[in-house]
Amino acid sequence: MAKPVLLTVDDDPEVLRAVERDLRRRYAERYRILRADSGATALEALRGLKRRGDAVALLLVDQRMPHMTGVEFLGQAMEIFPDAKRVLLTAYADTDAAIDAINVVDLDHYLLKPWDPPDEKLYPVVDDMLELWHASDHRPVEETKVVGHRWSARSSSVREFLSRNQIAYRWYPSEEDEGRQLLTAAGGDDLHLPVVITPSGEAMVEPTDAELAELVGIDTTPVSEFYDLVVVGGGPAGLGAAVYGASEGLRTLLVERTAAGGQAGQSSRIENYLGFPDGVSGAQLTDRARRQASKFGAELVTTREVVALEVNGSARSVLFADWARIDAHAVILATGVSYRQLTAPGISELTGRGVYYGSAMTEASNCAGQDVFIVGGANSAGQAAVYFSRRSRSVTILVRGPSLETSMSYYLVQQIAAIANISVRTCTEVVAGDGDEHLEHLTLRNSVNGTTEVVDAQWLFVFIGAAPHTEWLEGVVVRDDNGFVVTGPDLPLEGSRPRGWGLDRAPYHLETSVPGVFVAGDARAESAKRVASAVGEGAMAVMLVHRYLEMS
Ligand SMILES: Cc1cc2nc3c(=O)[nH]c(=O)nc-3n(C[C@H](O)[C@H](O)[C@H](O)COP(=O)(O)OP(=O)(O)OC[C@H]3O[C@@H](n4cnc5c(N)ncnc54)[C@H](O)[C@@H]3O)c2cc1C
């Protein structure tokens, strides 16, 4: 842990060296002693320290400096490190200024120059100041920091991106003191949020996902242009394929457009995945799978979206949004599905400001002690309800159907029934949402008697089914009416083989209408939509890739 800083500021080099020397003699073991020869340099240093999350315990500043007086400097320094103890070094003639400063900059002490002998005149004062400073908690923050507006959609998605990529961060609402101080240190303002600051103090205003990935050190560019296997999508199916592909000797690249983990990565607790009798969070499962894939040598790049698939002779090529191309012997599509949006009036405007899709875990701490509404009747909605019930005052599940039993696993229905602060409103739809800065009300309609009711609501989490990410495959592989990719024996036949299929053999089980292109997980037509089956299909697709490579 970095030592707290004692900063001394004086334009006279001799005096500056003398103060520094005296401070070092007594405090160097427990503190970092820094010096600056002007107010401007000192402020720059303070901004850097703030961005890096360091702590500053004491500012010892000369009053008479040419461009900025000591009092002026302390006035600005207070906005960055309000808790640092402030001591002014004055000549006898400046004592009036020092006394005035007690009110202006809340000065803790003024010291008359010269301070010799330090044992009598300097150290007792500094010792007292430091003792007072230590009385409160000033542990430095060594994580990435995010300063943003509480109700901003982008601030929320940046936090979600960081948590899904397992980047530890601390959140600072811009309207609170610490947030304001960090914004000042980063040279930002509250019109351009969020601001992300790395542990080394680098700051970025309103970063895109790709910029954020670069900033926090996530790989975004493949090292090679050719692989044995490219896996598109980093959910359970893609991660499963990457682990098995790399562990079985295939040069494997996994490309993920946001953060590894897919839908499962957003799950608060997966209780039915084999080998985890006490359940496992999506984040834990993702972290392990990603480490496992990397251990076997798979390359993982994130924040890169694949927008096209081409067949070039025996090569299968994937193209990125910037039209960079990667070739491979074989491709596994594992692009999964994503949430359908609630179309009720007012809801889309409030997305990220009280209305969220699947971001249960990121937002849970904001909902502590409050009332939460969840829309949806499947397992994902049930899990979120159980998760929120631990910290929220109440959780209301809104379901269109007459019961949960038809859409949710039996074990979850039982769990929910046993939790006192969860209630279920069946035959209920959200027909509108409103609020100025943030969601304030929902209008609910009962589909049995047609009545509507307006309820106070600040938090709405939506889990209403999903559509596959396969639009970019239109015209390349066969998809069903809902967009899911059709494989193997399910492909429509022309004679004894699928249309355009040029090989003697029939397509393998998870093979699409293009030989050498496989699909695993939720994006596949008739898939089970479960973590275990997605992982299993990822592994099985790799086995079929081997078979394809042997035969071609
Ligand atoms: C909240 C929640 C809780 C759940 N709980 C459970 C549970 O308890 N048990 C259970 O068995 N199942 C559960 N499920 C279902 C399970 O998570 C899914 O079945 C599983 O994640 C499917 O895995 P997948 O890899 O096929 O797809 P996904 O998990 O959807 O992953 C697909 C990935 O591909 C990426 N991608 C998409 N298009 C592109 C592109 N063009 N280029 C690059 N990347 C792309 C996406 O960003 C995504 O990360 C839950 C789902 C949710 C949402």
The ligand as an SDF file (V2000), in Angstrom:
LIG
                    3D

 53 58  0  0  0  0  0  0  0  0999 V2000
  -29.8690  -13.7630  -15.9380 C   0  0  0  0  0  0  0  0  0  0  0  0
  -29.7720  -15.1480  -16.5070 C   0  0  0  0  0  0  0  0  0  0  0  0
  -29.7260  -16.2370  -15.6650 C   0  0  0  0  0  0  0  0  0  0  0  0
  -29.6150  -17.5270  -16.1860 C   0  0  0  0  0  0  0  0  0  0  0  0
  -29.5380  -18.5800  -15.3220 N   0  0  0  0  0  0  0  0  0  0  0  0
  -29.3680  -19.8230  -15.7960 C   0  0  0  0  0  0  0  0  0  0  0  0
  -29.2460  -20.9400  -14.8900 C   0  0  0  0  0  0  0  0  0  0  0  0
  -29.3210  -20.7810  -13.6800 O   0  0  0  0  0  0  0  0  0  0  0  0
  -29.0220  -22.1530  -15.4090 N   0  0  0  0  0  0  0  0  0  0  0  0
  -28.9240  -22.3620  -16.7300 C   0  0  0  0  0  0  0  0  0  0  0  0
  -28.6720  -23.4960  -17.1260 O   0  0  0  0  0  0  0  0  0  0  0  0
  -29.0750  -21.3530  -17.6250 N   0  0  0  0  0  0  0  0  0  0  0  0
  -29.2890  -20.0860  -17.1850 C   0  0  0  0  0  0  0  0  0  0  0  0
  -29.4390  -19.0450  -18.0580 N   0  0  0  0  0  0  0  0  0  0  0  0
  -29.3430  -19.3190  -19.4990 C   0  0  0  0  0  0  0  0  0  0  0  0
  -27.8650  -19.4170  -19.9030 C   0  0  0  0  0  0  0  0  0  0  0  0
  -27.1440  -18.3530  -19.3590 O   0  0  0  0  0  0  0  0  0  0  0  0
  -27.7140  -19.4310  -21.4130 C   0  0  0  0  0  0  0  0  0  0  0  0
  -28.3820  -20.5630  -21.8920 O   0  0  0  0  0  0  0  0  0  0  0  0
  -26.2550  -19.4980  -21.8330 C   0  0  0  0  0  0  0  0  0  0  0  0
  -25.5590  -18.3650  -21.3790 O   0  0  0  0  0  0  0  0  0  0  0  0
  -26.1110  -19.5930  -23.3490 C   0  0  0  0  0  0  0  0  0  0  0  0
  -24.7720  -19.5490  -23.6690 O   0  0  0  0  0  0  0  0  0  0  0  0
  -24.2560  -19.1160  -25.1140 P   0  0  0  0  0  0  0  0  0  0  0  0
  -22.7740  -19.1090  -25.0410 O   0  0  0  0  0  0  0  0  0  0  0  0
  -24.9120  -19.9450  -26.1400 O   0  0  0  0  0  0  0  0  0  0  0  0
  -24.8050  -17.6420  -25.3830 O   0  0  0  0  0  0  0  0  0  0  0  0
  -24.6790  -16.2910  -24.5640 P   0  0  0  0  0  0  0  0  0  0  0  0
  -24.5240  -16.5720  -23.1270 O   0  0  0  0  0  0  0  0  0  0  0  0
  -25.8140  -15.4620  -25.0130 O   0  0  0  0  0  0  0  0  0  0  0  0
  -23.3180  -15.6500  -25.1040 O   0  0  0  0  0  0  0  0  0  0  0  0
  -23.1700  -15.1950  -26.4170 C   0  0  0  0  0  0  0  0  0  0  0  0
  -22.0180  -14.2130  -26.4900 C   0  0  0  0  0  0  0  0  0  0  0  0
  -21.7420  -13.9040  -27.8520 O   0  0  0  0  0  0  0  0  0  0  0  0
  -21.4400  -12.5210  -27.9700 C   0  0  0  0  0  0  0  0  0  0  0  0
  -21.7350  -12.1080  -29.3480 N   0  0  0  0  0  0  0  0  0  0  0  0
  -22.9430  -12.0660  -29.9510 C   0  0  0  0  0  0  0  0  0  0  0  0
  -22.8100  -11.6670  -31.2290 N   0  0  0  0  0  0  0  0  0  0  0  0
  -21.5010  -11.4520  -31.4350 C   0  0  0  0  0  0  0  0  0  0  0  0
  -20.7380  -11.0280  -32.5660 C   0  0  0  0  0  0  0  0  0  0  0  0
  -21.3100  -10.7630  -33.7440 N   0  0  0  0  0  0  0  0  0  0  0  0
  -19.3900  -10.8960  -32.4440 N   0  0  0  0  0  0  0  0  0  0  0  0
  -18.7840  -11.1660  -31.2500 C   0  0  0  0  0  0  0  0  0  0  0  0
  -19.4610  -11.5800  -30.1540 N   0  0  0  0  0  0  0  0  0  0  0  0
  -20.7990  -11.7310  -30.2470 C   0  0  0  0  0  0  0  0  0  0  0  0
  -22.3730  -11.8840  -26.9570 C   0  0  0  0  0  0  0  0  0  0  0  0
  -21.8870  -10.5960  -26.5760 O   0  0  0  0  0  0  0  0  0  0  0  0
  -22.3300  -12.8930  -25.8140 C   0  0  0  0  0  0  0  0  0  0  0  0
  -21.3180  -12.6060  -24.8890 O   0  0  0  0  0  0  0  0  0  0  0  0
  -29.5610  -17.7390  -17.5800 C   0  0  0  0  0  0  0  0  0  0  0  0
  -29.6430  -16.6390  -18.4440 C   0  0  0  0  0  0  0  0  0  0  0  0
  -29.7540  -15.3570  -17.9150 C   0  0  0  0  0  0  0  0  0  0  0  0
  -29.8390  -14.1940  -18.8350 C   0  0  0  0  0  0  0  0  0  0  0  0
  1  2  1  0
  2  3  1  0
  2 52  2  0
  3  4  2  0
  4  5  1  0
  4 50  1  0
  5  6  2  0
  6  7  1  0
  6 13  1  0
  7  8  2  0
  7  9  1  0
  9 10  1  0
 10 11  2  0
 10 12  1  0
 12 13  2  0
 13 14  1  0
 14 15  1  0
 14 50  1  0
 15 16  1  0
 16 17  1  0
 16 18  1  0
 18 19  1  0
 18 20  1  0
 20 21  1  0
 20 22  1  0
 22 23  1  0
 23 24  1  0
 24 25  2  0
 24 26  1  0
 24 27  1  0
 27 28  1  0
 28 29  2  0
 28 30  1  0
 28 31  1  0
 31 32  1  0
 32 33  1  0
 33 34  1  0
 33 48  1  0
 34 35  1  0
 35 36  1  0
 35 46  1  0
 36 37  1  0
 36 45  1  0
 37 38  2  0
 38 39  1  0
 39 40  1  0
 39 45  2  0
 40 41  1  0
 40 42  2  0
 42 43  1  0
 43 44  2  0
 44 45  1  0
 46 47  1  0
 46 48  1  0
 48 49  1  0
 50 51  2  0
 51 52  1  0
 52 53  1  0
M  END
$$$$
